[in-house]
Amino acid sequence: MVAISAEKIDAIQAIFSRPKAVIGVIHCDPFPGSPKYRGKPVSAIIDRALRDAENYILGGVHGLIIENHGDIPFSKPEDIGPETPALMAVITEKVRERFGVPLGINVLANAALPAFATALAGGADFIRVNQWANAYIANEGFIEGAAAKALRYRSQLRAEHIRVFADSHVKHGSHAIVADRSIQELTRDVDFFEADAVIATGQRTGDSATLEEIDEIRAATTLPLLVGSGVTPANVCQILARTQAVIVASALKVDGVWWNDVDRDRVKHFMAVAQAALDQA
């Protein structure tokens, strides 16, 4: 495969000190200022995030992503207030101090600059950005790729150590604008615009990318590949055989529902099943 951008250090190995990883997602409660916020004390929001982190880590996952998923419906990046990254940074620092595991940040929707600020303040290792290159029609409306502004902002912060995990053909939207470009070409665009890893997703939260799409993305880039949605005990070994990491949440929550608490027994079962694929790395 011809290289698309300058050779990079393997981000999964560098961050997690292992060739393959399982990453749990902390779906934070609604933050102050969001539509579903009903006055819950900030301390209680933090405590819930720490409980979920504890159940993930004691269940055996290798790292975590912190998201403001309770802030549905999500705002466009330019409409997100400073209160959101401020609280996310506090949560991130507390999780890092208590558990000392690799951490990522995803500020929804597509807010790469606030994510970098959060990651720097809270001590996270990477950010996830759903639309890094090109553009698409999301639930929030028209969303443009964040790469150019975000990487300049990262340089201003002197935060080059914070890596970028970027989605290809991201869920929750329409790609009609770039319909003349194949998934492989969209993946190459993400690579060309200096992402450090690529994420494959399904159509919505809890929906997995198909094995065919995973293989198509894998064929387009030498960057580490993750699957970021719909990973379950039933498919994790097949997926990890093709990728370097999985990002998982819904399957590890009580009753398999994303907004519920993390179920430690589900995490342990998932990790026990995944171990066969992890051992082959």
N, C-alpha and C positions, 0 to 999 in steps of 0.2 A: 504493500500500500504506500502510495506517495504521500510524504508528509505535507500537511496543509499549513501548519505554523511551526515556529521554532520548537525544537524538542523541549518538553517539559518534564519535570520530576513527576513520578507517579503520585497523584494527590492522595489516593487511598492509602498507599503504603506510608507516605510521609505523615499523614494525619493520624492514622489508626495503628501504625506500626504492625501491619498485617496485610496480606495480599487481598483478602476479602473481608467485608464488614457488614454487620446488621446495625442499622441506625433507627432508633425509635423517635417518634414525633411527640413533642409536648404541645398539645392544642390548648393554648391558654384560654382562660375564661374571658368573657367580654371585658374590654378595657374601658376606663372612663372616657367618655366622648363617643363611644360606639352605640349603635341603636339598641342593642340588647343589654347594655349596662344598666343596672338597677340599684346602684349605690353600694355594691359589695365592697367592703374595705380592701384597700390595696394589699394589706397584710394577708388577707384570706386568699386573694388571687395568687399571691406568691406562694403561700402554703400549699395550695392545690397543685401548682406546678412542681413544687419540691416533692410532694407525695408521688406524683406520676413519675418523676425522674427516679425516685428511689425504687419504685416497682419495676421500672425498665432495667435499671442497673443491677438490682438483685436478681432479676430474671435472666441476666446474662448478655444483654445487648452491648455493643462496643462503643456506641456514641449516641448523641441526641441532636435533633433539630428543634429549635424553639420557634413556634409560630403564633401569631395573633389571630388564630382561626375563629375565635369567638366574636370577632369584629364584623361578622357578616351583616349586611352586604358590604363587601370590601370597597374601599375608595381607590381612585386612581392615585398614583404616586404623589402627584402635585397637591392632592387634597388631604393627605395624611398629616395630622397635627404633630407637634413635637412631643405631646404626651405619650404617644405610642412607642417610639424608640426609647424614650426615657424609661418607661416602665419595663420594656423588654430588656434593656441593658441591666437594670437592677436584678431582674429574674435570672438573666444569664450569669451574672457574677456570682449570685448565691448558689446556683446549680454547680458552677465550676468550682467554687470554694468547697462545697460539701462533697462532691463526687469525683472531681478531677478527671473527667472523661472528655474526649473530643466533642466539641459543640459546633453546631451550625445555626444560622439565623435565616428565617424567611419572613420578611415583612410584606404582608399581603395588602394590595395586589401589586406585584412587580416593583416594589419600592427598593431598588438596589442601593441608592445613596443612604437612606435611613438604615438599611441592613448593614452596610459597611460601618456606619457610625455606631450602631448597636454592637456589632462584633468587636470593634476596637475598644469600646468602653467596657464591655462585659467580658472580654478575653476569649471570644470564640475563634474558631479556626477557619471557618468557611461560611459563605452565604449561599443560599439557593435563590436563583432568579428564574422565573418561569418563562419570560420572553427576553432573551439576551440579544438576539439578532432578528432582523426582519420586523414583521408586525402581524397582528391578527385581531379578530373581533372577539373579545372576551365578554364575560358576563358584565364587566364594568364598562364596556364600550371599546373604543379603538385603543389598542395598547401597542406602543412602539418599542422596539428593542432598546435595551438600556445600556449596552456595552460602552459606547463612546463616552457618555457623561460619567458613567460609573467608574471606569478605569482611570479617568482623569482625576476623579474625586479620590479614589484609592491612592493615587500618586501624591495628591496634596496632603493626605493624612499620613504618608509614609507607612502605609499598611499593606505593602506588597505580600506580606506573609499570609494575609487572609485570602484564601482561594475561592474561586467561583465555580459552583456547580450549577449548570444551566440546562433547562429542559429543551428537548427537541420535539416539535409537534405537540406542544403542551395541551393538557386537558382543559375542559371547561371553556371551549370556544370554537370558533370557525376559522379555518385557514384558507378561505376562498381567495383572499388577497394574494396569496403566494401559491395558488393552485397549479401554476405552471412550473413549480419547482418540486421535485420529488423529496421524499423524506430524507433520502441520502444527501441531497443537495442542502436541505435545511440544516442537517447535522453538520455538514462541512462548513456552513456559514457560522455556526456556533463555535466550531473549532478555530476557524479563521479569525474570529473576533476574540480570541484569547481566553476562552473558558478553560478551566482546568479539569473538568469532568462533565460528562453528558448524562442527562436523566431521561429515560423513556417513561411515558405514562399512558394510562388508558384515556377514557373519555370524561371521567369525573372522579371525585374522591371515592376511593374504595374499588375502583375499576382498574383491572390490570391491563397493561400493554400486552398485545398478543406476542407469541413467540416469534411469529413472522416479522413483526415490526421491530422487536428487539434485535433480531438477526440483521435486519436491514440497516438499522442504526449502527450496529457493531461493524458492519462491512464498510462504513463510511468514515471511520475515525479510529485513530490509535489511542485516543484519550480514554481514561477509565470510564466505564459505562455502569450506570445504576438504573434500577427500576424504582420509581417513586410513587407507585400507587397500586393497590389491589394485590399485594403479595400476601399469601396465606400459607398455612402448613401444607396445603395440597399442591402448591406450585413452586414453593421456595427453592427446592432442590433443582428443578428444571431451570429456574431463572438464574440462580447463582452459578450454574454450570456455564452460563453464557455471559455473565457480568461480574463486576468486581464488588458490588454492594447492592443492598436493598434498603429502601426507606419504608418503614412499616408503622402503621398506627391502628387503623380500624380493626384489624384482625386480633389485636392485642388488648382491645378495650372490653369492658363488661358487655356481654351480649353482642359483641362485634360491632358496636355503634360508636362512631368517632367522637361524639361529645361526652361519652361516659368516661369514668375513671379507667386508668390502666389496670388490667387484671394480671397480677403477678403470675398466677398459675398458667394463664394463656401464654405469657411471655416465655416461661420455662418450657412449655410444650413446644412452642415455635422454635426456640433455640435448640432443643433436643432433636427436632426434625431437621433443622438447617445444618446441624453439625456434620452430617455426612458430606454435604457439599463443601463446607468450610474446611474439612479435613483433607480434601482433595486439592486444595489450593497450593 
